[in-house]
């Protein structure tokens, strides 16, 4: 299974889970897409819009179902506790960016409840700086039928994956709102790029 197969599978799964999309702005076809991270549903939500490859923490590979789907789609896994793993992941990123693929990165380095955008880790932005590819900011949010944030499906902190999956299944409907900003011009410094992306994504959230 590759990115296109994940695209089709994600659309089918979201249909069964009654997850509906509202999209603002233009999704890029290539380059780097940078967004906030709420949990396992983000991969399906984004890949249902367009075939893309993800960078994700290594733990995802061991998750039931979600890990199998992500692995088959060519997800690049990173051992975030091993600083030396960054060079391997950046090399993989360069190859895929050079191939003209759309790569999605969650630079918060972890998931959250979505109430704010966590600080960004800039190290994995280096390939985009080196290659001068476009970087597009995006923001994801989930709400229930009552219009309130669906915090019970967010997988973060000490929450268990099974409980979040069960919360998603029990809900009658989830509304995923994805906002895309304008692509940023090529940057010369990854830290400055991370700062600008964080500000753009925080603005999209509001």
C-alpha positions as CSV (number, residue, x, y, z in Angstrom):
1,X,0.0,0.0,0.0
2,X,1.3,3.4,-0.9
3,X,0.1,7.0,-0.4
4,X,-2.7,6.7,-3.0
5,X,-4.0,3.5,-1.4
6,X,-3.9,5.2,2.0
7,X,-5.9,8.1,0.5
8,X,-8.6,5.7,-0.7
9,X,-8.7,3.7,2.5
10,X,-8.8,6.9,4.7
11,X,-11.8,8.2,2.8
12,X,-13.6,4.9,3.3
13,X,-12.8,4.7,7.0
14,X,-13.8,8.2,7.7
15,X,-17.1,7.5,5.9
16,X,-17.7,4.6,8.3
17,X,-16.8,6.6,11.3
18,X,-19.0,9.5,10.1
19,X,-16.2,12.0,10.1
20,X,-17.0,15.0,7.9
21,X,-14.5,17.5,6.4
22,X,-14.7,21.3,6.0
23,X,-11.6,22.6,4.3
24,X,-10.4,26.2,4.0
25,X,-7.6,27.3,1.7
26,X,-5.6,25.3,-0.8
27,X,-3.9,21.9,-0.1
28,X,-0.5,21.8,-1.8
29,X,0.4,19.0,-4.2
30,X,4.0,18.7,-3.2
31,X,6.5,20.1,-0.7
32,X,6.2,20.2,3.1
33,X,2.9,20.5,4.9
34,X,3.3,21.5,8.6
35,X,0.4,21.2,11.0
36,X,-0.6,20.8,14.6
37,X,-1.2,17.3,16.0
38,X,-4.2,16.0,18.0
39,X,-3.7,12.2,17.5
40,X,-4.2,9.2,15.4
41,X,-7.2,10.7,13.4
42,X,-4.9,13.4,11.9
43,X,-3.3,10.9,9.5
44,X,-6.6,9.7,8.1
45,X,-8.1,13.2,8.0
46,X,-5.3,14.6,6.0
47,X,-4.6,11.6,3.7
48,X,-8.3,11.5,2.8
49,X,-7.8,14.9,1.1
50,X,-4.8,14.0,-1.0
51,X,-2.1,11.3,-1.2
52,X,0.8,12.2,1.1
53,X,3.6,10.7,3.2
54,X,3.8,11.4,6.9
55,X,6.6,11.8,9.4
56,X,5.5,10.3,12.7
57,X,6.9,9.1,16.1
58,X,8.1,5.5,16.1
59,X,5.4,4.5,18.6
60,X,2.7,4.8,15.9
61,X,4.2,1.9,14.1
62,X,3.2,-0.4,17.0
63,X,-0.4,0.9,17.3
64,X,-3.1,-1.6,16.2
65,X,-4.6,-0.9,12.8
66,X,-3.4,2.8,12.6
67,X,0.2,1.6,12.7
68,X,-0.4,-1.0,10.0
69,X,-2.1,1.6,7.8
70,X,0.6,4.2,8.3
71,X,3.5,1.8,7.7
72,X,2.0,0.4,4.5
73,X,1.7,4.0,3.2
74,X,5.4,4.7,3.6
75,X,5.4,6.7,6.8
76,X,8.8,7.9,8.0
77,X,9.2,7.0,11.6
78,X,11.5,8.8,14.0
79,X,12.8,7.8,17.4
80,X,12.3,11.1,19.1
81,X,14.3,10.1,22.2
82,X,17.4,9.4,20.0
83,X,18.8,12.7,18.8
84,X,21.0,10.8,16.3
85,X,18.0,9.5,14.5
86,X,17.3,13.0,13.1
87,X,20.0,12.7,10.4
88,X,18.5,9.4,9.1
89,X,15.0,10.9,9.0
90,X,16.2,14.1,7.3
91,X,18.0,12.0,4.6
92,X,14.7,10.2,4.0
93,X,12.9,13.5,3.8
94,X,15.3,14.9,1.2
95,X,14.7,11.8,-1.0
96,X,11.0,12.1,-0.9
97,X,11.0,15.9,-1.3
98,X,13.3,15.6,-4.3
99,X,10.8,13.0,-5.7
100,X,8.1,15.7,-5.7
101,X,6.0,14.1,-3.0
102,X,3.8,15.9,-0.4
103,X,5.2,15.3,3.1
104,X,3.3,16.1,6.2
105,X,5.2,16.9,9.4
106,X,3.9,17.4,13.0
107,X,6.7,19.6,14.5
108,X,5.2,19.8,18.0
109,X,6.8,16.4,18.4
110,X,3.7,15.1,20.3
111,X,-0.1,15.4,20.2
112,X,-2.2,17.6,22.4
113,X,-5.8,18.4,23.3
114,X,-5.8,21.2,20.6
115,X,-6.4,24.1,23.0
116,X,-3.1,25.6,21.9
117,X,-0.3,25.0,19.5
118,X,2.7,23.5,21.3
119,X,6.3,24.8,20.6
120,X,7.8,23.5,17.4
121,X,11.0,21.4,17.1
122,X,12.9,22.8,14.1
123,X,15.3,20.0,13.3
124,X,13.2,18.2,10.7
125,X,12.6,21.4,8.8
126,X,16.2,21.4,7.6
127,X,15.6,19.4,4.4
128,X,13.0,22.0,3.3
129,X,15.5,24.8,4.0
130,X,18.3,22.9,2.1
131,X,16.2,22.2,-0.9
132,X,14.2,25.4,-1.0
133,X,10.9,23.7,-1.3
134,X,7.6,25.3,-0.3
135,X,6.3,24.9,3.2
136,X,2.6,25.2,3.9
137,X,1.1,25.8,7.3
138,X,-2.1,24.1,8.3
139,X,-4.4,23.6,11.3
140,X,-6.7,20.7,12.3
141,X,-9.6,20.8,14.7
142,X,-12.4,18.4,15.6
143,X,-15.8,19.2,16.9
144,X,-18.9,17.1,17.8
145,X,-22.5,17.6,16.8
146,X,-22.8,20.2,19.6
147,X,-20.1,22.3,18.0
148,X,-17.8,21.9,21.0
149,X,-14.2,20.6,20.6
150,X,-14.1,16.8,20.6
151,X,-11.4,16.5,23.2
152,X,-12.2,13.0,24.1
153,X,-10.9,11.7,20.8
154,X,-7.5,13.5,21.1
155,X,-4.7,11.1,22.0
156,X,-2.2,12.9,24.2
157,X,-0.6,12.7,27.6
158,X,-1.5,9.7,29.7
159,X,-4.6,8.8,27.7
160,X,-4.9,5.3,26.3
161,X,-5.3,4.7,22.6
162,X,-8.1,2.3,23.1
163,X,-10.2,4.8,25.1
164,X,-9.8,7.5,22.4
165,X,-10.7,5.0,19.6
166,X,-13.8,4.0,21.6
167,X,-14.8,7.6,22.1
168,X,-14.5,8.2,18.4
169,X,-16.7,5.2,17.6
170,X,-19.3,6.2,20.2
171,X,-19.8,9.7,18.7
172,X,-22.6,10.0,16.2
173,X,-20.5,12.4,14.1
174,X,-17.2,14.2,14.1
175,X,-16.6,17.4,12.1
176,X,-12.9,17.9,11.0
177,X,-12.0,21.4,10.1
178,X,-8.7,21.8,8.2
179,X,-7.4,25.2,7.4
180,X,-4.5,25.7,5.0
181,X,-2.4,28.9,4.9
182,X,-0.4,30.3,2.1
183,X,2.9,28.6,1.3
184,X,5.9,30.3,2.8
185,X,8.8,31.5,0.7
186,X,12.0,29.5,0.9
187,X,13.8,30.0,4.2
188,X,17.5,30.2,5.1
189,X,17.2,29.2,8.7
190,X,15.1,26.4,10.2
191,X,14.7,28.1,13.6
192,X,13.3,31.2,12.0
193,X,11.1,29.0,9.8
194,X,9.8,27.2,12.8
195,X,8.9,30.5,14.5
196,X,7.1,31.8,11.5
197,X,5.2,28.5,11.0
198,X,4.1,28.4,14.6
199,X,2.8,32.0,14.3
200,X,0.9,31.2,11.1
201,X,-0.6,28.0,12.5
202,X,-1.6,29.7,15.7
203,X,-3.3,32.4,13.6
204,X,-5.2,29.7,11.6
205,X,-6.4,28.2,14.9
206,X,-8.0,31.5,15.9
